Amino acid sequence: MNSQDYIALDNRYGAHNYHPIPVVISRAKGCKVWDPEGREYYDFLSAYSAVNQGHLHPHIVEAATAQLGRVTLTSRAFHNDKMGPFLQKLCDYTGYEKALPMNTGVEAVETAIKAARRWGVEKKGLENGKQTIICATGNFHGRTLSAISMSNDPESYINYGPYVPGFIKVPFGDAEAVRTSIDENTVAVLVEPIQGEAGVVIPPEGYLVELRRICSEAGILLIFDEIQTGLCRTGRRFAWHYENAKPDIMCLGKALGGGIMPISAIVADHEVMDVFTPGTHGSTFGGNPLAGAVGIASIEVLEDEHLEEKAIVRGERFREVIAAVKSDKIRRVRGKGLLNAVVFEEGFDAYPTCLALKEKGILAKQTHGNIIRFAPPLVISAEELEDALERITSVLKSV
């Protein structure tokens, strides 16, 4: 079968809830992928930052393979010999006292919401059902009903009502709007440190640390969704490290699974995490031993290969080169580390540009119509980046 055959099968039997670039990936390694015909591409999406360590990193593959031959699933009805070591590794890496493992990123967000609401009742003494959480416009926290109830993107939420109550939306980057929205029923503020799906929107400097100050003064929780920005993507272990604005709860996912399998978690200290008692939350697959083995190896790669440092250097080079491109359609390039975006003029349809990039051997995807996100695996070498930049600039100059 060739690429067109696979695309036809997908179109015939799959729900049409995606509009993918017309390429079939049948093999991958590092920062490159290949289609069934053997054509080579640079992956500049990294499965929305789930492949920070690169495709099929040998250390992660080795850990997964070894665990596959031992035991893969026990559920949390029993202990297993990988979960404790994984949770310890994750807490040591993040600087928190406890971790609660789940599977997908949006499950981590849901878990954080549940933790905050339960904390509001049990620690602050609020009446159950009155708890509210402040979130930011332009956010993307996933696709569950709770997540889309926080969204102001019609594509995400339209026709899915009734929506989950208890969310107050304020402009992203506006700390004063957060402050004035807090009342006696507020339990938390939940934001992305950098809005990824919105087009790599970076808030004003000082925004994160101001949120930390506001939440501390109000006696409420600060929650950061670092599912896309975390685990070295932005040039720090976590984006909040840029301002030392440690949240009370942090949501993690994507690269925690090392590109092998879905693994997510929230991390928090005892005072928050202890609101969960036996039977109050759980997951059949969350905390499985295969995930534990993969999660440990994924963090080890981030540490051993100093990927946050590589993200800083490669990201600065990317923005330097792209910012020098002369095009009437390009308005700006923005980002941190290797999470970057090229923003075109309003009304510009970036999809044809993504197709042109594909023809040059670069796989990237547009978001919100006029923005293309560029986020290669953090293991990309300097030589590979220069090769990719030459191809990208040749396309952008012709727009």
N, C-alpha and C positions, 0 to 999 in steps of 0.2 A: 504493500500500500504506500502511496505517496502522500505528500502534505495535503493536497486537495481532497483526497479520499477521507483522511482523518477529520478535516474541517467539515466535510459534508455529513459525516456520521454525527459529529457534535451538533450541527445545526438541525439535523433530523430528529434526534432523540433527546437533546438537552433543552432545558428551559432557556429562553432567550433573555436572561437577566444580566448578561454581560455583552459588551461590544469589543471583543478582543482584536488586537492587531493580528492580521492574517498570517501567522507563522505557527508552525508546529515544532515544539521542542521535544526531541527524542533522546537527547544525551546532554550532559552538563558536567563541567569541571571547573573549579575556581571561579573566575569571573566570566567564563565563556559558556555558550550553549550551541548546540548543533541541531539542524532539522533533519528529517529522514533522508533528504537528498545530500546531506553532508555539508551544507552551507554553514559557515561559522558566524556567530554573532557575539558582540559584547552585551552582557546583561546589565542594563542600566536602570533596572527596576528592583532587582533583588527580592522578588516576590513581596513587594511593599515593605522592604527592610527585614524580611524574615531570613535572609541569607547573608547576614553580615560576615559570617566566617567563610563565605564562598560555598559553591556547590560541592557536595561530597567531600568535605574536608576529611582527610584520612584519619585523623585522630577521633573525630566524631563517628565516622563510619565504623571504625574499629570497635569503639565502645558499644555502638548499637548492635553490631554483628555478634560480639561476645555475649551481650545480654539476651539476644534472640535465641541463643542456644541454651539458656538457663531458665528464665521465667519472664514472661512479658506482662502478665496481668494478674493481680490478686484482689483488686478493689481495696478500699480502706476498711473493710470488715476485718482485715488482718494486717499485721505489720509485714513489711518486706525489707530486704537488706540493702536497698538502694535509696529508699525515700529519706530516711534519716540523714545519711551522708549528703544527699542532694540539698535538703533543707538547710543543713549546716553551711554548705558551700554557698548557697544563695544568700543566706543571712550575713555571712562573712563578707561577701562581695558587695552587698548593698548597704551594710551598716545598720540593719534592723534586727530586732530580737526574735521575730517570728515570721514565718511564711506559710501561706495557704495555697497549695497547688491546684490548678484547674487545667483546662485544655486550650481553649481559644482565648484570644484577646478580649473579646466582648464578655466572656465569662468572668474574666478578671474584673472588668468594669462593673458587671452585675454584682460580683462579690463585694467590691468596694462600696457600692450603693447600699447593699444590705447591711454591711458592717456599720456604715455611717448612720443609717436609720435606727438600727438596733442600739448603737452607742447613744444616740440622742434620747432614747427612751430610758435606757438602763443607767446611763451615766449623768445625763443632764436633767432627767426627770420629766421629759416632754410627754404629752399625751400621744399614744400611738395613733398614727394616721394624720398627725399635724406636721410631721417633719418635712422640711424643705431643703433642697440642695441647689446652690447657685452654680450655673454653668455658663459657658460662653457661646455667643453666636459664632457660626462658622465652624463649630466643632464637628469632629467625627469620632464617635466612640464605639461604632459597630452597628449591627443590624437588628438587634433584638428590639422588642417594643419599648423597653426602657430607654435604650440608646437612641432610637429614632424620636422618642418623645422629648429628648434634649436637643434635637436637631432643628435648624431652621432652613434646611435644604429640602425643597419640595420633592425632589427625586427620591429622597430617603424616606419621607414620612407621608406623602399624600396617599389618601384612601386606605390608611391602616388604622383609622380610629376605631374605638375610642382610645385616646392616648393615656399613658401613665401620668398621673398627677404628681405634684410635689417638686417640679423643677422650675426655677426662675432663670431666665436667660438675660444676660447683660452683654454689652459689646466686649469682644476679646481685646485685651490690652488696656482696658480701662479699670484700673484698680479702685478709683473713686466710686464707680458704678457698683462695684462689688460691695464696698463699704456701706453705701446708702441703701443697699438691698437687704442687708442683714436685719433680721428681726428676732423675736423671741422663739420662733420655730425653726430657725436656720440651724442645720446640723453640720453642713460642710460646703466647701467650695471645690468644684471638680473641673479642672481644665487640662489641656495639653500644654506643656511648656512651649512647644512650637507646633502650630497646626499643620500637620502633614498633608492630609487629604484636601485641605482648603487651598493648597498650593505653596506649602512651606512658608507660612506666615509667621514672622518673628515679632514678638511683642516688643514694646519699648524697653530699653535697658532699665532695670530696676523694678519691672513689673512683678517678677516672681518673688523677689524678696519683700516687696510691699504686700503681696498677698499673704506671705508668711506672717508678716507683722500684724496685718488686719485680723487674720484668723486667730492668732495667739491672743490678741487683745480682746476679741469677741468670745473666746473660749469655744471655738468650733474647729472642725477638722479641715485640714488642707489635703486634697487628693490630687496627685498628678498622674495623668495617663501618659506613661512613658513607653507604651507598647511599640510605637514606631520610632520614637526619638531615643530610647534607651539603648543600653548595651553597646556603647561606643559609637553609635551612628553619627552623632553630632560633634565628635571630637572630644567628648568627655564620657565617662562611664554612663552618666545620666545628664540630661540637659539642665536640670536644676543645679548641677554643680557649677555652672557658669556664675550663679549668683548666691551660692551657698544657701539655698532656700529649701531646706529639707522638709518634705511633706510628711504628714502623719500616716498617710497610706500612699503607696506607689503601686500602680498597675503595670505589670510586665507581661510580655508575650513574644510573638514573632521570633526574633533571633534567639530567644531562650531555647528554642527547639533546634537550633543549629541547621535549619533547612532540612531536617530529617523527619520531624513529626510535630504536630501542634502541642506546645507546652506553654502554659501561662501561670501566673501567680499574682497574688498581692503580698506585699511585705509591710509590716507595721510592728510597733512595739506592743508589749504585753497589755498596756492599758486599753488599747483598741482591740487587739486580736482576741482578748479573753472574753469578749461578748459572745463569741461562738462557743457553744457547748455541744456535747454529743446529740446528734439528731437535728440541729438547727441549720446545718448547711452541709453540702457534700456533692460528690461527683463519682460516678462509677469508674471512669477512666482517670480522673484527676489523681495524681500521685502514684501512678502505676510504675513498676520497677524499670520498665524500658524507658519511660520518660525520665526517671531519676538518673539512669546511666547516661542518657543523651544530654540531659541538662548539665550534669557535672562536666562532661567533656566540652560542651559548648562554652561554658564559662572559662574553662582552662585555656581554650584557644584564644579567647579575648584577652586573657591575662598574659599568656606566654608569648603571644605575637604582638603585644602592645598595640592593639588595633585602634585604640582611641588616638594615639599619636599619629598613626598612619592616616587616620581620617582627617585630622587637622591639616597635615601637610598636603595631602592629595586634594582636599576640599579647597584650600587656598589657591592651589594651582588651577583647579577647574574654574573657579570664579574669575581669576585673573585673566585667563584665556578667553572665556566666553564674554566677559564684560568688554573686551576689546573688539568684538565682532560688530561690524557696521551693518545695521539693518533698520529700515524705517519702521518695521513692524515690532521690533523688540523694545520693550519699555524698561526692563531691568532684569538682572540676575541676582538671586538672593539665596541665602542658606547659611548653614553652619556645618562644619565637617563635611561629610559626604552625603548630606541631605540638602539638595539644591533644586532650584526651579528657575526656568526661564519664563518670564511673564511677557506675553505679547499684548498688543493693544486690545482694548475692549472690542468684543464682537468678532475677533479673529478666531477661526476654527483651526486648532492645532493638530487635528487628526491627520490631515494630509501631510503635515510636516513629520509626524511620527512614522507615516508610511515611507516617506523619503529617507528618514533615518534608518528604517529597516533595510532598505535597499543598499544602504552604505554599511550595513552590518552592525547597527546600533539598535537595541531594543529599549524603548522608553515609551511612556504612556502619558497622555494628557489628562488633566483634571480641570474641572470647571471650564471646559471649552478652550480657553485661551492660555493655559499654563501647561508646560511640560516639566515633569519632575524627573530629575536625574539622580539616581541613588545606586551606584554600582556596589558590589561586594567590597568590604573594607580591605580585602586581601589583594586588591588590584595593585599591580606593580607600577612604578613610575613609568617604565617603558610602555606598558599596556595602556596607561592613562594617556600618554602622549599620542599614541596611535589612535585611540578613541577620540581624543580631542580634535585631531586633524580631520577625522570623518565628520564629527558633529559640526565643527565650524564651517566646513564646506557646504553642509546643508543649510545652516542658519544664514549664511551669506547670500544664499540663493532665494531666501524667502521674500 
